[in-house]
Amino acid sequence: MLMDPEVWITLITLSAIEIVLGIDNLVFISIAVSKLPVETRERARKFGIAVACLSRIGLLLTLAWLAGLTNDLFTLFGQGISVRDLVLILGGAFLLVKGSMEIRDGIVGEAESEDIHTKPVTSFGMVIAQIAVIDIVFSLDSVIAAVGMASQTWIMVCAILLAVAVMLLAATPLGRFIERNPTIKMLALAFIVLIGAYLVADGFGLHIPKGYIYGAMGFSALVECLNLWAKRRQLRRVTGD
């Protein structure tokens, strides 16, 4: 199983999406942590991310279990719709809407519209609970994408654990890299829209081979790498380094 190239491609792809889209969560986590005394903020941030990881895995397992219910509930336009189909259709529609809105905001240059209203608190436990809820809300898109792309639960869990480990160890430099190269996030959002369309189609019985999805994503990622490389070389020529 571990020798299967598709397993590694899925793991790497999901981990990358989890990491890129998870950077924004750190902003809202910082808002919650800021209500604590300075000396406890870093400990609360790390502990909160760990708790949020567990809550995200719980959400993942729940959605994966629902996606395994394949008995038809009703018929729509001659197509049997099961709980799994509903999860795929609703989840895919969510990804399409969320990804499209984020892309629009990125194009028109609007700031993040999400507003987290955190009441002034001094309780360590309350802050941890807020972090867990914030993470579930803002990781819903990447979790749904994981359920749609991976057929084996352990691959999804490993992707989440790897992404959380990277956030704990390299959140600051990674966040600065994505901030300097906003096209990286735009590419991840485009992947989310693509996965959303794939999930909706799959929910309605139109099964598209995942190789086409991986091929499109891999080619797009390669083009983006070439763009970043060319941009860096051009910058070096301009600065004379």
N, C-alpha and C positions, 0 to 999 in steps of 0.2 A: 504493500500500500504506500509506504513512504518512498518507494522508487518510482511511483507514478508521477510523471511530469505535471499532469493536471492538478494534482494535490498541491504541489509547490507553487504553481502559477496562481492557484486560487488563494493560497495562504499569503503570498507576497502582495497580491492585488488588494485583498481585504485589509491587510495590515496597513498598506499605504493609504487607503481611503480612510481607515479609522484614525490614523495619525494626523493626516492633513485636516480632516474635519473636526478632530478632537482638540486642535489648538485653540479654537474659539472658546471651548469650554473653560479653559484656564482663565480667561478674562472674567467670566462670571463667578468662577471659584474664588478669584482674588477679591471680588466684591464682598462675598460672604465672609471670607477670612478677615477682611479689613475691620470687622466689628469686634475682633478679639484683641487682647493686649499684644503688643509687638512681639514679646518673647515667646508667645505660643502660636503665632501665625504659621510659621514654617511647618511645625509639627502638625497643626490642623490641616494644612494644605496636603501634606503627604498622606496623612491618615484618611482624610476625606476622599482623595483620589482612589485610595485602596478600597474604601467602602463603596465608592461609586462604581468601581470595577465589578464588585460582587453584585450590585444591583443591576448593572448592565448585563452581566451573565445571566441573572435571573430572568430579565426581560427577554433575552435571547432564547433561553430554554423554553419559556412560555410560548413565544411566537413559533419556535421550531416544532413544539408539540402540537399547536393548533394547525400548523402546516401539514402535519401528518394525518389529519382527519380527512379522509378521502370519500366518505359516503355522501351521496348527493342529498342536499337539503331541499332544493327546488330546481325547476327547469326554467331557463331564460333563453328565449329565441331558439328553442330546440337543443340547448346545451345544458347539461347537468351541472349545477353549481354546488360544490361542497364547501366545508369550512376552510379547507386548504385553498380553494379557488378564491373565496372571499378575502382571505388573508393576503393572497398574492395581488388581487385586483385593488383592494383598498390600500395596501401597502405601496403598490406600484403607483397608484394615483397620488398618494402622499408624496412620493419621491419626485414625481413629475412636477407637482405644484411647488414643492419646497425648492427643488433645484432650479426651476425656472425663475422663481421669485428672487433667489439668491443671485443668479446670473444677471437678472435685470438690475438689481441693486448695484452689482459690481460694474455694470456697463455705464449706468447713469451717474455713478460716483456717490451714491447715497451712503450714509453711515449705517451701521447696524441698527436695525429698528427695534430689536428686542430690548425690552426694558425690564430688568430684574429689580423688583421692589423688595429690598431686604430691610426689615425693621432692625433698629439698633438692638443687638443682643450681646450678652456676655457669656452665655452658656456655651461651653465647648460642644456638648452633645447637639444643641440646636443648630449650630453652624455645620456640623457634620451631616445632620439630616437635610439641611438646605442644599449642601453640595451634592448629596445623593439624588435629590429630586431634580436639581438643575442638570445633572449629568444625564439622567433618564430622558428629560425633555429634549435636550440638544443632541443626544446621540441616537435618537429614534430613527433618523434617516439612515445612518450607517449600520444600525442593527438590522433594519428591514433589508438593506442591501445584502448583508451577510446571509440572512435567511434565504434570500432569492438566489444567491450565487453558489453557495456551498450546500452540497447534499449530505455532508457528514458534520455532525454537531461539533466534534472535537476540533475540526479545522476552524470553525467560527470562534470557539473559545480561545484557541491558541492565538488567533489574530487579535482578539481583544486584549489578551494578556500581554502580547508583544507590544501593542500600541500603548497600553498603560505604562509598561516598563520604559518605553522611549519617552513618554510624557514625564515620567518621574526623573529620569536621568538627563534628558537633553531638551527639556521643554523650552528653555530660554533661547539657546542658539537656533533650535529648529523653528521657533516662532519668528525670530528675526529673519531667517532665511526665507520663509514663506512670505513675510511682510515685504522683503526686498524683491521677491519674485511673485507677484500676485497672480500670474498666469498659472502657477502650480495649483492654487486653490480653484481657479476657473476650470482647469482641466478636471479636477476631482469632482466638481459640481456637474460638469458635462457627463462624466461617468455615471453620476447618480441619476441624471435624466435618462441616460441610455439603459441603465438597469431598471428604472421605473417602467419604461416602455416594454422591456423584456418581461417583467413580472405581470403587467396587465395582459400582454399577449398570451403568456403561459396560463394565466387564470381563466382566459376564455378558450383554452384548448388549442391555441396556436403555439406549438412547441418549436422553438428556434434552437438549433444546436449551440451549446455554449462556446464552441470553438470560434464561431463568428464573433461573439461578444469579446472573447479574449483577444482575438486577432485585431479587432478595431481598437480596443483599449491599448494593446501593446504597441500598435503602429502610432497611435496618438502620443503615447508616452515617449516613444523614440523621437518623434518630431519635436516634442517639447524639449527633450534633452539636447538635441541639435541646436534649437533656438537659444537655449541658455548658454551653450558652449560658444556659439557665434557671438552672442551678446557680450560674453566675458572677454573674448579675444578682441572685439571692437573697442571695449572699454580700456583694455590694456594698451592698444595702439594710440588711443586718444590721450591717455595719461602718460604715455611714454615708458610704462613699466615693462 
